[in-house]
Amino acid sequence: MVILPEIADYEVRRELIRAGKERGIRKLDLFKNVLTYRALTAEVMLLAAQLWAQARMRGRPTAEANALDGDVILAAQAIWEASEGNQVVIATTNVGHLSQFVDAREWRLME
């Protein structure tokens, strides 16, 4: 099963809106109807705060100190999915940041 996490939708959508790419926005809206869309929850955001702090304590931050840091939010959402018994792999171009938390693989190499 492929899941569209809310934080991923947000990061893609904001750039499409900024660039005025209406066709891309419509495609993203279609994905929300075809794929399983997973909204953010309070539990995921609490876990994301923990991941953010732990990464900084290890000296491996994934964003600037004042940034929202979508990577830790995405990782927290993936960890939450895994805790529900699902096998989770994040398909991304940002393996370096995400792989410190979860199984993350270059999306172009996914089967």
C-alpha positions, 0 to 999 in steps of 0.5 A, spaced: 500 500 500 502 506 498 500 512 503 500 519 502 502 523 508 499 529 510 506 533 511 508 530 504 502 533 501 504 540 504 511 540 502 509 538 494 503 543 494 506 549 497 511 549 492 506 548 486 502 553 489 508 558 489 510 556 482 502 557 479 502 550 477 495 548 477 495 542 473 500 539 478 495 541 484 490 537 480 494 531 480 496 532 487 488 532 489 487 526 484 493 522 488 489 524 495 483 520 492 487 514 489 492 513 495 491 512 502 491 519 505 494 519 512 493 526 516 497 528 521 495 527 528 497 530 535 501 523 537 505 524 530 507 531 532 509 529 539 513 524 536 516 528 531 518 533 537 522 527 540 525 526 534 527 533 532 530 533 539 534 527 539 537 528 532 540 535 535 542 532 541 546 527 537 549 532 533 545 530 526 539 535 525 535 535 519 534 542 518 535 549 521 534 550 528 528 555 527 525 551 521 518 547 521 523 540 519 518 536 515 523 531 515 522 529 522 514 530 521 515 525 516 519 520 520 514 520 525 508 519 521 512 513 518 514 510 525 507 511 527 505 507 521 510 501 523 507 501 530 501 499 527 504 493 524 505 496 517 512 495 513 514 502 512 519 505 507 519 512 505 521 513 498 525 520 497 530 524 495 533 525 502 535 518 504 541 522 508 536 525 513 530 520 514 534 514 514 537 516 521 530 515 523 526 510 519 528 505 512 528 511 507 530 509 500 531 513 493 525 513 490 528 512 483 530 505 485 524 503 488 521 497 485 
